[in-house]
Amino acid sequence: MQRHFDLIVIGSGPAGRRAAIQAAKLGKAVIVIEKGRRVGGVSVHTGTIPSKTLRETVLNLSGYRERGFYGRSYRVKQDISAADLMARLHKTLDHEVEVLEHQFSRNGVRTARGEARFVDPHRVEVTSDDGKTWHCTGDHILIACGTRPFHPDNIAFDHELIFDGDEILEIPKLPRSLTVIGAGVIGVEYATIFSALDVAVTLIEPRDTFLDFIDRELIEEFTHELRDRGVRLRLGAKVEDVTAEGHHTVCRLADGRRVVSDVLLFAAGRVGATDRLGLDAIGLEADRRGRISVDPQTMQTDVPHIYAAGDVIGFPSLASTSMEQGRLAACHAFGLEPPPPPEFFPYGIYSVPEISTIGMTEEEAKRRGIAYEVGIARMRETSRGHIMGLHSGLMKMLFAIETRELLGVHIIGEGATELIHIGQAVLNLKGTIDFFIDNTFNYPTLAEAYKIASLDAWNRLPAPPRASDVAANGASA
């Protein structure tokens, strides 16, 4: 068995996968070490793909998307069980794993199952499930081990009534009520997914605000929709402890209140899965959240031939950005200089309704002292929105008054994570409001919202100088 490789990759999630395949395409010998039962990492098995599959299954079986026409009581399947949700989930995960295994196979990437630990800066020890160990060495090593849910001492996780963000996918039956602690991306996604199943949800967040990187107007719209659906928000509520009492969970808050529900999900943070990597053997140290610091331009750690990418390095912790980080690390390791990444990349939150955003928020434009104008479009203003029965949904666009350039696009509602890419292209190409005004969009589509929002902003923007005025000013100068 081969024991020396050009690149050792620890972890087969988005960052590890992309790095391994990129290095293999450069003709390098690569091995991916994965401690899970199958390749794919958190993204495939407990994170990105499962949660989005669960969301789609819920929206389909519950008939949620059609309730605008047929009323809130409308359902495609009357009695939805946890087994119904898991059936589609397992089919999707099997497909994702098959695709990834095929990618590794056709690119000549070796895979090994086991837990990796550094012995020295070039040597890794791999321990299999049966306790057997073996070693391999690498010229370069990428740490892409991802994260795991944070478990505070005051939460009595029991995997039956009190779950973390990974375990909630294995819930044995659907609850009538759910408490979610943590209004970050994961907590908000699961809270709204269960709410779409008509589960009574209470969302608790110790801070007074949530999703602070999202434009505040979108959060106000989102908050209104959650409250309209009966989701109880407890912002600024610190959790003292959580226990299971009989067949219910009890969450005690610092202000003396108690929140009782059938099931509780703790989704307040994740930590890097680095505690068993043996970082001390290579002179590296993780922070208190288990994250590793890197040079953002190269993905190198303080040990130049060792790289790290993906969630283990922290923000933004998106599957999309993790893939690019992995590719960048592999390219740098083997002397290939990729072009600089685009200035802007989109965020997608797969809540119900979904949220996607790119570029400046209104708050950021104000902080930077940029004169701007805002255009708003409601999805119900589009013909496609009427056809789909949409009563909610919002697109917000920011334009610079001086240059007329697009500054940011923020969308909440059906199709937000797909629609955002039109704005992404225009933003990275430094396009102006004129693109949206002058171009024709398919009709009827939700993309018409771009033209509606742009026209809304155009009505308040100063008129651009006429060509004759510019020529006259030039002549007088």
Secondary structure in CASP SS format (residue, H / E / C, confidence):
PFRMAT SS
TARGET T0000
AUTHOR 0000-0000-0000
METHOD secondary structure of the structure
MODEL  1
M C 1.00
Q C 1.00
R C 1.00
H E 1.00
F E 1.00
D E 1.00
L E 1.00
I E 1.00
V E 1.00
I E 1.00
G C 1.00
S C 1.00
G C 1.00
P H 1.00
A H 1.00
G H 1.00
R H 1.00
R H 1.00
A H 1.00
A H 1.00
I H 1.00
Q H 1.00
A H 1.00
A H 1.00
K H 1.00
L C 1.00
G C 1.00
K C 1.00
A C 1.00
V E 1.00
I E 1.00
V E 1.00
I E 1.00
E E 1.00
K C 1.00
G C 1.00
R C 1.00
R C 1.00
V C 1.00
G C 1.00
G H 1.00
V H 1.00
S H 1.00
V H 1.00
H H 1.00
T C 1.00
G C 1.00
T H 1.00
I H 1.00
P H 1.00
S H 1.00
K H 1.00
T H 1.00
L H 1.00
R H 1.00
E H 1.00
T H 1.00
V H 1.00
L H 1.00
N H 1.00
L H 1.00
S H 1.00
G C 1.00
Y H 1.00
R H 1.00
E H 1.00
R H 1.00
G H 1.00
F H 1.00
Y H 1.00
G C 1.00
R C 1.00
S C 1.00
Y C 1.00
R C 1.00
V C 1.00
K C 1.00
Q C 1.00
D C 1.00
I C 1.00
S C 1.00
A H 1.00
A H 1.00
D H 1.00
L H 1.00
M H 1.00
A H 1.00
R H 1.00
L H 1.00
H H 1.00
K H 1.00
T H 1.00
L H 1.00
D H 1.00
H H 1.00
E H 1.00
V H 1.00
E H 1.00
V H 1.00
L H 1.00
E H 1.00
H H 1.00
Q H 1.00
F H 1.00
S H 1.00
R H 1.00
N C 1.00
G C 1.00
V C 1.00
R E 1.00
T E 1.00
A E 1.00
R E 1.00
G C 1.00
E E 1.00
A E 1.00
R E 1.00
F E 1.00
V E 1.00
D E 1.00
P C 1.00
H C 1.00
R E 1.00
V E 1.00
E E 1.00
V E 1.00
T E 1.00
S C 1.00
D C 1.00
D C 1.00
G C 1.00
K C 1.00
T E 1.00
W E 1.00
H E 1.00
C E 1.00
T E 1.00
G E 1.00
D E 1.00
H E 1.00
I E 1.00
L E 1.00
I E 1.00
A C 1.00
C C 1.00
G C 1.00
T E 1.00
R E 1.00
P E 1.00
F C 1.00
H C 1.00
P C 1.00
D C 1.00
N C 1.00
I E 1.00
A C 1.00
F C 1.00
D C 1.00
H C 1.00
E C 1.00
L C 1.00
I E 1.00
F E 1.00
D E 1.00
G C 1.00
D C 1.00
E H 1.00
I H 1.00
L H 1.00
E H 1.00
I C 1.00
P C 1.00
K C 1.00
L C 1.00
P C 1.00
R C 1.00
S E 1.00
L E 1.00
T E 1.00
V E 1.00
I E 1.00
G C 1.00
A C 1.00
G C 1.00
V H 1.00
I H 1.00
G H 1.00
V H 1.00
E H 1.00
Y H 1.00
A H 1.00
T H 1.00
I H 1.00
F H 1.00
S H 1.00
A H 1.00
L C 1.00
D C 1.00
V C 1.00
A E 1.00
V E 1.00
T E 1.00
L E 1.00
I E 1.00
E E 1.00
P C 1.00
R C 1.00
D C 1.00
T C 1.00
F C 1.00
L C 1.00
D C 1.00
F C 1.00
I C 1.00
D C 1.00
R H 1.00
E H 1.00
L H 1.00
I H 1.00
E H 1.00
E H 1.00
F H 1.00
T H 1.00
H H 1.00
E H 1.00
L H 1.00
R H 1.00
D H 1.00
R C 1.00
G C 1.00
V C 1.00
R E 1.00
L E 1.00
R E 1.00
L E 1.00
G C 1.00
A C 1.00
K C 1.00
V E 1.00
E E 1.00
D E 1.00
V E 1.00
T E 1.00
A E 1.00
E E 1.00
G C 1.00
H C 1.00
H E 1.00
T E 1.00
V E 1.00
C E 1.00
R E 1.00
L E 1.00
A C 1.00
D C 1.00
G C 1.00
R C 1.00
R E 1.00
V E 1.00
V E 1.00
S E 1.00
D C 1.00
V E 1.00
L E 1.00
L E 1.00
F E 1.00
A C 1.00
A C 1.00
G C 1.00
R E 1.00
V E 1.00
G E 1.00
A C 1.00
T C 1.00
D C 1.00
R C 1.00
L C 1.00
G C 1.00
L H 1.00
D H 1.00
A H 1.00
I H 1.00
G C 1.00
L C 1.00
E C 1.00
A C 1.00
D C 1.00
R C 1.00
R C 1.00
G C 1.00
R C 1.00
I C 1.00
S C 1.00
V C 1.00
D C 1.00
P C 1.00
Q C 1.00
T C 1.00
M C 1.00
Q E 1.00
T C 1.00
D C 1.00
V C 1.00
P C 1.00
H C 1.00
I E 1.00
Y E 1.00
A E 1.00
A C 1.00
G C 1.00
D H 1.00
V H 1.00
I H 1.00
G C 1.00
F C 1.00
P C 1.00
S C 1.00
L C 1.00
A H 1.00
S H 1.00
T H 1.00
S H 1.00
M H 1.00
E H 1.00
Q H 1.00
G H 1.00
R H 1.00
L H 1.00
A H 1.00
A H 1.00
C H 1.00
H H 1.00
A H 1.00
F C 1.00
G C 1.00
L C 1.00
E C 1.00
P C 1.00
P C 1.00
P C 1.00
P C 1.00
P C 1.00
E C 1.00
F C 1.00
F C 1.00
P C 1.00
Y E 1.00
G E 1.00
I E 1.00
Y C 1.00
S C 1.00
V C 1.00
P C 1.00
E C 1.00
I E 1.00
S E 1.00
T E 1.00
I E 1.00
G E 1.00
M C 1.00
T C 1.00
E H 1.00
E H 1.00
E H 1.00
A H 1.00
K H 1.00
R H 1.00
R C 1.00
G C 1.00
I C 1.00
A C 1.00
Y E 1.00
E E 1.00
V E 1.00
G E 1.00
I E 1.00
A E 1.00
R E 1.00
M H 1.00
R H 1.00
E H 1.00
T C 1.00
S H 1.00
R H 1.00
G H 1.00
H H 1.00
I H 1.00
M H 1.00
G C 1.00
L C 1.00
H C 1.00
S C 1.00
G C 1.00
L E 1.00
M E 1.00
K E 1.00
M E 1.00
L E 1.00
F E 1.00
A E 1.00
I C 1.00
E C 1.00
T C 1.00
R C 1.00
E E 1.00
L E 1.00
L E 1.00
G E 1.00
V E 1.00
H E 1.00
I E 1.00
I E 1.00
G C 1.00
E C 1.00
G C 1.00
A H 1.00
T H 1.00
E H 1.00
L H 1.00
I H 1.00
H H 1.00
I H 1.00
G H 1.00
Q H 1.00
A H 1.00
V H 1.00
L H 1.00
N H 1.00
L C 1.00
K C 1.00
G C 1.00
T E 1.00
I H 1.00
D H 1.00
F H 1.00
F H 1.00
I H 1.00
D H 1.00
N C 1.00
T C 1.00
F C 1.00
N C 1.00
Y C 1.00
P C 1.00
T C 1.00
L C 1.00
A C 1.00
E H 1.00
A H 1.00
Y H 1.00
K H 1.00
I H 1.00
A H 1.00
S H 1.00
L H 1.00
D H 1.00
A H 1.00
W H 1.00
N C 1.00
R C 1.00
L C 1.00
P C 1.00
A C 1.00
P C 1.00
P C 1.00
R C 1.00
A H 1.00
S H 1.00
D H 1.00
V H 1.00
A H 1.00
A H 1.00
N H 1.00
G H 1.00
A H 1.00
S H 1.00
A C 1.00
END
